[in-house]
Each structure stands twice: as structure tokens, then as C-alpha cells.
Amino acid sequence: MKLFYFVPAGLGLALGLTGCFPANAPKKNAAVPVLTAAAWATNVPVRIDPPPVGHVLSLSTVTIHSQIQGMISAVHFQEGQEVAKGDLLFTLDPRPSQAALDQARAALERDAAQLEYAKINFAREQKLFDQKLISQDELDTNRANFDALAGTVAADRAAITNALLNLDYCSIRSPVAGRTGNLLSFPGNVVKAPDDALLTINQIHPIYVAFAVPEQYLPVIRREMLTKTLKVSVTFQNMEVVPPQGELTFVDNAVDTTTGTIQLKATFPNQRGILWPGQFVQVALTLSELTNAVVVPSQAVQTGQNGQFIYVVKPDHTVEQRSVVAGLTYQGVTVIETGLAAGETVVTDGQLRLAPGMSVAVNRPVPAGGVAAPSGPP
């Protein structure tokens, strides 16, 4: 036999309505736990967003060649070593150049003696010509001989200068300050000038960072550069130091028509050698700065059907939903252009359970200027 149970209609409706509400829904007068922060005023840099990716370039790259042919007798540096301008890098065997110098000096002494004799002889012939004892042709012959020997002596002096220069070329010195690369030729090798490369030096103090930005930023960059130097900072993966700071020093003279970008370069002192040629970095180009801008943690800004809004905690611990105009975002904080004043308390977590006029209980307030509220740009 089947048993039938009858439940009163009113009781069934009540049970059905009870099941429509979550068990953990806050009571009408219960305070909703939230996290808050106080809005504060600070200076915020205006930067290109998203940050462009750049690559590091040495200020200059010099490939060292020998200017004479000779055998390398000594290398005076270690691979990867920092060298100063004028430091000795290589020594070539100086004996052939020294022998050529000695030969040039000997030739000068010989020809100088012949020139002195030709000078005395020409003076004697001049007197004989004045006494009409020799012909004009004989006098001209002696003058030509004297002039030829004078030219020979001048050539000997030039040969000595060249020999001294070649002897000096036996000591190969660094033309720039920088860091040495791989050694391309070793002691005992005979190098040919200027075919054989010996070494490449990269100048890294200072150093360039090249990057490209969309052409829409070009008018702003050019306008700002007329009144001030634009600051640039870079970051890279696994960086454990303060971001290096530099200055924008180069704007290309044409926009790349294939990408619609303009090429820029920033110069960094790089005294500690943090930046390395060929390295990829993320570039932050500061165009201007917002002074005393009102900012809040970015998570405080919510988006609804009517635009962006923030829950503001009033003195009686109830919340007000206030429409705001949010500006740029920087290091986890957002600039509030209108709708909020510095010092007002805003909700940063727990907004989904709030409605205008509800009471809140602050679990962990964050004061302005605290960990969640940086006092300004780095």
C-alpha cells in the first residue's frame, strides 16, 4: 500500500523561499568585512603604455687591426678585461721596423754629406762663372746636382719619419675605453695589415638603449624635449638592482613606414656595468609628471554599467558608491582625475558583497604612504 503525505501550501512556499537565499548572506544590519586604504596625493610620472622593449647597444665598437705586417710577440690583456684609452694591447716584433729605421738614418747621413759637398762645389762654380771661366751650361749642371741632392735628403728625412711611425705601430694600443672581447690572434701569429682582425672592443661607459615607440607619441616627445631632458629607466628579467636611469638623446629622422614606429635612443652612464650590449630590456620613457595627483590602489576602482566607481567609507562606517574618472595606472595605483579627494577612505577588497548604504567592518586598513601606497615615483 502506498502512503501519501500532504504538506500545507503555505509551509511549502516558505521552505521554497528559504532555499533561494545563500546560507552565508549577511543580515540586513550586519557589517560586511572589507579591506580599505586612504586615497593620497603624490607625483605620478606619465609614461608610454605599454612600455616598449629595447635592446642595449655599445656606444662604439672598435675592431683592432695591425697597421703593419709583423709577428705578434706579446699580448698585454686578458679576454673580457676592461681597458682604458691608450692601454697597450699587443706588441709586434719590432726588429724589422728598427732595422728599417737604422737604414733610413744611415741613408740620410750619406746623402747629407753629398749635399754638403754639392753645396761647396756649386759655390765654387758660381765664382768661376762670375769670372767668366765656365759656361752657363756647366753652372746649370752643378745647380741641378745640388737641387737633386737636397731633394734626396728631404726624402731621407721622410723615410725616417715613416720608419719611426712603423716602429710605433709595433705597439698596438686601445683607441677607446671599453671591454675587450675574444682574442682573435695569438702570440707567434704573423698578422697582415689591415686584413687580420686582432680584437673587438665595446665601449660600455656610457651605453645606448635603442627602442621604438608608436608614431602617435612623436609630437609629444618633440614638444617635451624642447623644454626639458626626458628621463628613461629600464628593467630586465631577474634584475636585483635599482633600475638604471638615463636620458633620451636621439630621435630618428624618419618614421618606419613598415611598422609605424619611430626609433629612439637613450644614453645611460652605466658606471657599474649593469647594462650589457645585446641585452633586451623593458623601457620606461617619462614624458611628463602629474603633480599632487589623487591616487588609490588599482583594485579599488570598479567598473559598472554606468562607468567606473569606487566604494567610499563614510565616517559612520557605511559605504557610498561614487562615480569617478580614473586616469593612468602606475606601479599598482590608479590616478583618480575627478570624484575623490585625498584622505578619503576607499574599499580595496570585498566590493562584491557591498551595496550603497551598507555597514562595513574594516579588517586591515592600509594607511596612505604605507606598503600599498607608494609615496611617489622611483
Phi, psi and omega in degrees: 000132179274141179255135180245134180248132180252127179250133179301142184299320181297319180293320178298319179296321180295318178295322179296318180293326180297323181288351181278348184249140178293149183294331184263014179296135182294145175291164186302321184257006181282139179281131180276126178289131181218166170253144184227168173208153178268133174294146181219164181255136180203171175269129184238125178287143175264117186234162177288130183234128001283157181298133179288158175263131179236171175229149186274135179236140174291149181298322174206147177239122184241126174262124185274126174236155172277144179266357175222162175275137179179173180265135177288122180258337181201147173243131191249023180212167174255146179301134181083005182280147171282131178235151177263161177298128180095352179295143179286127181254309183227154170235125174267156179303114186276355188296316177299320180291323178294321178295319178296325178293316179298321179294318179295321178293322178294318179297324179295317179297317179297311184289330176294323178294318178295324178295319179297319178294319180294329178292316179294318181294321179293322177297321178294317180294328178296319179294319180295324179292322179296330178272005178061037179262343175231165183273167176298325181296318179295320178296318180295325178297317179292323178295318179297320179295319178295316180295323180295318179293326176297320176294323179296318178297319178298320178294323178297320179295320177296322178296323177295317178300317179295321179293322176296321179295316179296325177293323177292327178294346176292340175255108183266120184245159182286127179280347181220163170272132182180197181247133182282153176255212180292142174283122186261347178214141190245164178305136183101339177284142174265122182257147178253138180264134353257029188288318189273124174275137182257328190189153172240133179242129175256126176275118186241005176230098358282186184216156180261151164235118180260137179205166181235143177233155178302145185299341180296338179274350185301312179300320180294316180299314181295321180294316182291328181290341178290335186247343183200168175272127182279129181274144180226136173231157182227151173227160177210169185296139179061028179286131183241017181232171176296136181306128178300143181248136178218191182227144176288122185237351184213132171235125184298158185271008178203150175275137177290114185289339180279331182245345182069029180238163178243134183277133179233159174224139174243145180254131180240137178301319175053040183297326181268004176067032180290321181271143187231136180306134181090351182288143175263136184223162174260128190255134174244108179260116181272116181275318180202191181217133174274123183266132178053044177282142177278125183231155175220159172305139187301329182289350178284337184275123179247158180240126179238191181294331182259014179113200184275145180211167179223141171274119180255130180274122180273167182303333181273013178068024169254162184251150177238130176274115187240129177287138181224165172246111182270142178254221184287158177249136184214119176049048174085002176238154182239136177282130175258109184286317178217152174106355183210146178245153177299140180098340178288147183265131182237155178274130180251344178207139181103012183294333185295338181260008184258157170215155181306135177090352181286151177276147180231154173240119183279117179280315185212081181294144178249117181288155176298138180085001180278202183298322181272004183226080179299144187282347179171180182291155180291000000 
